[in-house]
Amino acid sequence: MDFDLTSDQKMLQTEVRKFAEAELGPVAPDIDKSGEFPWDNLKKMAELGLLGIIVPEEYGGAGFDFVSLAIAIEEISRVCATTGVIVAVNNSLTGYPIMQFGNDAQKKKYLPLLASGKKIGAFGLTEPNAGSDVAAMEATARLDGDHYILNGTKRFITNAGEAGVFIVFAYTNKELKHKGISVFIVERDTPGFSLGKHEDLMGIRATANCELIFEDAKIPKENLLGEENGGFKICMNTLDVSRIDIGAQAVGIAQGALDEAITYSKERKAFGQPICNFEMIQSMLAEMATQIQAARLLVYYAGYCKDKGMHRFSRESAMSKYYAAMIAVDVARMALQIHGGYGYTKDYPIERLYRDAKILELYEGTSEIQKIVIARDLLK
């Protein structure tokens, strides 16, 4: 088995790391404090092809594979988790379903907009009363002539405050339960569509996380993605892909926390020597590094399974997201512990990394949901 990255993947890793350290790192504390969406850096990333990493070149994308996408999200999230998830959502939760399930007209219209950064994407699935239980959603859509009339509310939608293209799920036949869900491409200026509450988040604070409100919103019939009542399959397939990205985001946050812990442990002195000389600190660093490498391999393998089309990769995707999220929280906690009281202040990045890490165990399916997915695959 070959564990080496390809030459293209190594080049991408190097270039994204340089860009992240030079452009994202300096502003990460500022956007965390202000909550300001990082448009300036996103425009620069669009020029580098990072907003359409997996989008085919014919639609203005970079045409890379899913392992490459994971590599890029890891490197971005290592210094700015907010930007990491913005890019992940644009690629996997918006670009991917259009790329995979859209017709030619939809691909030609929307993929170049997303890849170029002219419009940012968002994914409207979660509702106030429906998160992990997708079938509990209340949003509905009915066909009326040449339009679907969409009603409902979506909540906790990353990028929503600044997005121009939304992937939105709603029931078109509630009697069929989850088999009656459809998915629509919704544009920001759609009549009857507005934004609601802007969430004041604990971490990833500059992601323009908002409610979506649909009040007799008129969606053109041609904006149905895939077949009517075929939305659940699109949802599950898209989440399988997106969980690879979130696993990569987790690895990036964890690596960033380890980097900070190593640097601090070399500088901080106690009892006349750097604290990195103490076996307790060395033990924590070794544990953190091992957990990160294990998570990274799980994430890359899930991406590999997707790229090779070996089989449906739900188990691998769920494993990578579950484990990487768990170790990101654990590594960030240990890194903060190494910083001692200074880690509890905003003078060091570890405080932000610690807050950013927790969301990984919640979105794209909680850790408990990931374990259900894994167990069901084992028992089928």
C-alpha positions in Angstrom: 0.0 0.0 0.0 1.4 3.4 -1.0 1.0 6.1 1.6 2.8 8.8 -0.4 1.0 11.8 -1.6 1.1 12.5 -5.4 3.3 15.3 -6.7 0.2 17.4 -7.3 -1.0 16.8 -3.7 2.3 17.7 -2.2 2.4 20.9 -4.3 -1.1 21.8 -3.1 -0.2 21.1 0.5 2.9 23.3 0.3 1.1 26.2 -1.5 -2.0 26.1 0.8 0.3 26.0 3.9 2.2 29.0 2.7 -0.9 31.0 1.9 -2.6 30.1 5.2 0.3 31.1 7.3 0.9 34.3 5.4 -2.7 35.5 4.8 -5.1 33.6 7.2 -3.1 33.3 10.4 -2.6 37.1 10.9 -6.3 37.9 10.6 -7.7 34.8 12.4 -7.9 36.4 15.8 -9.5 39.5 14.4 -12.3 37.8 12.6 -12.9 35.6 15.6 -13.4 38.7 17.7 -15.4 40.7 15.2 -17.3 37.9 13.4 -16.6 39.6 10.1 -16.9 37.3 7.1 -13.4 37.0 5.5 -14.3 38.1 2.0 -10.9 39.5 1.2 -9.1 36.3 1.8 -11.8 34.2 0.1 -11.3 36.2 -3.1 -7.6 35.4 -2.9 -8.4 31.8 -2.3 -10.7 31.8 -5.3 -7.8 32.9 -7.5 -5.8 29.9 -6.2 -8.6 27.5 -7.1 -9.4 26.7 -3.5 -13.2 27.5 -3.7 -13.6 24.9 -6.4 -11.0 22.3 -5.6 -13.1 19.3 -6.7 -15.0 21.2 -9.5 -14.0 20.0 -12.9 -11.9 22.4 -15.0 -14.6 22.7 -17.6 -16.7 24.5 -15.0 -13.9 26.7 -13.8 -12.7 24.5 -11.0 -9.3 23.1 -10.1 -10.3 19.5 -10.9 -8.5 17.9 -7.9 -9.6 14.8 -6.0 -11.2 14.4 -2.6 -7.9 13.5 -0.8 -6.6 16.8 -2.2 -9.6 18.6 -0.8 -9.0 17.1 2.6 -5.3 18.2 2.5 -6.4 21.8 1.7 -9.0 22.0 4.4 -6.6 20.6 7.0 -3.9 23.2 6.1 -6.4 26.1 6.1 -8.0 24.9 9.4 -4.6 24.6 11.1 -4.5 28.4 11.3 -8.1 29.4 10.8 -10.9 27.0 11.4 -13.5 29.6 10.4 -12.1 29.8 6.9 -11.7 26.1 6.8 -15.4 25.4 7.2 -16.4 28.2 4.8 -14.3 26.6 2.1 -15.5 23.1 3.0 -19.1 24.1 2.7 -18.6 25.8 -0.6 -16.9 22.7 -2.0 -18.6 19.7 -0.5 -22.0 20.8 0.6 -22.8 23.1 -2.3 -20.5 22.4 -5.2 -20.5 18.7 -4.9 -24.3 18.0 -5.0 -24.7 20.2 -8.0 -21.7 18.5 -9.6 -22.9 15.0 -8.8 -26.7 15.3 -9.2 -27.3 18.5 -11.2 -28.2 18.6 -14.9 -26.0 20.2 -17.5 -27.7 23.6 -17.3 -27.4 23.7 -13.5 -23.7 22.8 -13.6 -23.0 25.4 -16.2 -24.9 28.1 -14.3 -23.8 27.5 -10.7 -20.4 25.7 -10.6 -18.4 28.5 -12.2 -20.0 31.0 -9.8 -19.0 28.9 -6.7 -15.5 28.1 -8.0 -14.8 31.7 -8.8 -16.1 33.0 -5.5 -18.5 35.3 -7.2 -21.1 33.5 -5.1 -20.5 31.5 -1.9 -22.6 28.4 -1.2 -24.6 27.2 1.8 -26.5 24.0 2.7 -30.0 24.3 4.2 -30.9 21.1 6.0 -31.0 21.7 9.8 -34.2 23.2 11.2 -35.1 24.5 14.7 -36.8 21.1 15.5 -34.9 18.8 13.1 -31.2 18.2 13.3 -29.9 14.6 13.3 -33.5 13.4 12.5 -33.7 14.6 8.9 -37.2 13.1 8.5 -38.5 15.4 11.2 -38.0 18.5 9.0 -41.1 20.7 8.6 -40.2 22.7 5.4 -42.5 21.9 2.5 -42.6 22.7 -1.2 -45.5 22.3 -3.6 -45.5 22.6 -7.4 -47.6 25.5 -8.7 -47.2 25.9 -12.4 -43.6 26.7 -13.3 -42.5 27.2 -9.7 -42.3 25.3 -6.4 -43.7 27.3 -3.4 -41.4 26.7 -0.5 -42.2 27.3 3.2 -40.2 26.7 6.3 -37.2 27.8 8.4 -33.7 26.5 8.5 -31.3 27.1 11.3 -27.5 27.0 12.0 -26.7 27.4 8.3 -23.0 28.1 7.8 -22.2 30.9 5.2 -25.9 31.9 5.1 -25.4 35.5 5.8 -23.2 36.0 2.8 -24.1 33.1 0.5 -25.6 33.6 -2.9 -26.5 29.9 -3.7 -28.3 27.6 -1.3 -28.9 23.9 -1.3 -32.3 23.6 0.5 -34.2 20.5 1.5 -38.0 20.3 1.9 -40.9 17.8 1.8 -42.7 17.5 -1.5 -44.7 14.5 -0.2 -44.9 14.1 3.6 -46.8 10.9 3.4 -43.7 9.2 2.0 -41.7 10.4 5.1 -38.0 10.6 4.3 -38.6 9.3 0.8 -40.7 12.4 0.1 -37.9 14.9 0.5 -36.7 17.0 -2.4 -33.8 19.4 -2.8 -33.7 22.8 -4.5 -31.1 25.3 -5.6 -32.2 28.6 -4.2 -30.7 31.9 -5.1 -30.4 34.7 -2.6 -32.7 37.2 -4.3 -35.6 34.6 -4.5 -39.0 36.3 -3.7 -40.2 35.1 -0.3 -36.7 34.2 0.9 -35.1 36.1 3.8 -32.5 35.7 6.5 -33.4 35.5 10.2 -31.3 35.4 13.3 -27.5 35.6 13.0 -26.1 33.1 15.5 -23.6 34.3 18.1 -21.4 31.2 18.1 -18.9 29.9 20.7 -16.3 29.2 18.0 -15.9 29.5 14.2 -17.4 32.9 14.8 -17.0 34.5 11.4 -19.0 32.0 9.4 -22.1 34.2 8.9 -24.3 31.5 10.5 -27.9 32.5 10.0 -31.5 31.3 9.8 -33.2 30.9 6.4 -36.8 31.9 6.3 -39.1 30.8 3.4 -42.5 32.4 3.2 -44.2 31.3 -0.1 -40.8 31.5 -1.7 -41.0 31.0 -5.5 -38.4 28.5 -6.7 -38.2 28.0 -10.5 -39.2 24.4 -11.4 -35.8 24.0 -13.2 -34.0 24.5 -9.9 -35.2 21.1 -8.6 -31.9 19.2 -8.0 -32.2 15.6 -9.1 -35.7 14.0 -9.1 -38.7 15.1 -7.0 -38.8 13.1 -3.8 -35.2 12.0 -4.4 -33.6 14.5 -1.9 -32.8 12.0 0.9 -30.4 10.1 -1.2 -28.7 13.3 -2.3 -28.5 14.4 1.4 -26.9 11.2 2.6 -24.5 11.0 -0.2 -23.5 14.7 0.2 -23.0 14.3 4.0 -20.8 11.2 3.4 -18.5 13.5 1.3 -18.7 16.5 3.6 -17.8 14.4 6.7 -14.4 13.8 5.1 -13.9 17.6 5.0 -15.0 18.0 8.6 -12.6 15.3 9.6 -9.9 17.2 7.8 -10.9 20.4 9.6 -10.6 18.5 12.9 -7.1 17.3 12.0 -6.1 20.8 11.1 -7.3 22.3 14.4 -5.6 19.5 16.3 -2.3 20.0 14.4 -2.5 23.7 15.1 -3.0 23.1 18.8 0.0 20.7 18.8 2.1 23.2 17.0 1.2 25.9 19.6 1.9 23.5 22.5 5.3 22.5 21.2 6.3 26.1 20.7 5.1 27.2 24.1 6.7 24.2 25.9 10.1 25.2 24.5 9.7 28.8 25.6 8.1 28.4 29.0 10.5 27.7 31.8 9.8 26.1 35.2 12.2 25.0 37.9 15.1 26.4 35.8 14.4 24.7 32.5 12.0 24.6 29.6 8.9 22.6 30.4 9.4 20.4 27.3 12.1 18.7 29.3 9.6 17.2 31.7 8.4 13.7 31.0 4.8 14.6 31.8 4.8 17.3 29.0 6.6 14.9 26.6 4.0 12.2 27.3 1.2 14.6 26.4 2.9 15.8 23.2 3.6 12.2 22.1 -0.1 11.3 22.8 -1.3 14.3 20.8 0.9 13.6 17.8 -0.1 9.9 17.7 -3.8 10.8 17.8 -3.4 13.4 15.1 -1.6 11.0 12.7 -4.2 8.3 13.3 -7.0 10.7 12.5 -5.2 12.0 9.5 -4.9 8.5 8.0 -8.6 7.8 8.6 -9.5 11.0 6.8 -7.2 10.4 3.9 -8.4 6.8 3.6 -12.0 7.9 3.5 -11.1 10.4 0.7 -9.2 7.6 -1.1 -12.3 5.4 -0.9 -14.4 8.1 -2.5 -11.8 8.8 -5.2 -11.4 5.2 -6.2 -15.2 4.5 -6.1 -14.4 1.3 -4.3 -17.8 1.1 -2.5 -20.2 3.3 -0.6 -17.9 4.9 1.9 -20.4 5.8 4.7 -18.6 3.8 7.3 -15.1 5.2 6.5 -16.5 8.7 6.3 -18.3 8.4 9.6 -15.2 6.8 11.3 -12.9 9.6 10.1 -15.3 12.4 11.2 -16.1 10.7 14.6 -12.5 10.0 15.6 -11.0 13.2 14.2 -13.6 15.3 16.0 -13.0 13.5 19.3 -9.2 13.9 19.1 -9.4 17.5 18.1 -11.3 18.3 21.3 -8.9 16.1 23.3 -5.7 17.5 21.7 -6.9 21.1 22.1 -7.7 20.4 25.8 -4.2 19.0 26.4 -2.5 21.9 24.5 -4.4 24.4 26.7 -3.3 22.4 29.8 0.3 22.7 28.7 -0.2 26.5 28.4 -1.4 26.6 32.0 -3.1 29.8 33.0 -1.9 31.6 29.9 -3.9 29.2 27.7 -7.1 30.5 29.4 -6.4 34.0 28.1 -6.9 35.4 24.6 -3.2 36.3 24.4 -2.5 32.9 22.9 -4.2 31.1 19.9 -4.9 28.0 21.9 -8.0 29.6 23.5 -9.6 30.1 20.1 -8.6 26.6 18.9 -10.2 25.1 22.0 -13.4 26.9 21.3 -13.4 26.1 17.6 -12.8 22.3 18.2 -16.0 21.6 20.1 -18.3 22.2 17.1 -16.7 19.3 15.3 -18.5 16.9 17.6 -21.9 18.5 16.7 -22.2 19.5 13.1 -22.4 17.3 10.0 -24.0 14.7 12.4 -23.1 14.5 16.0 -20.5 12.0 17.2 -23.4 9.8 18.4 -24.9 9.8 14.9 -21.5 8.8 13.5 -21.4 5.8 15.8 -24.9 4.8 14.7 -23.8 4.9 11.1 -20.7 2.8 11.8 -22.6 0.3 13.9 -25.4 -0.2 11.3 -22.8 -0.8 8.7 -21.1 -3.4 10.9 -24.4 -5.2 11.6 -26.0 -5.2 8.2 
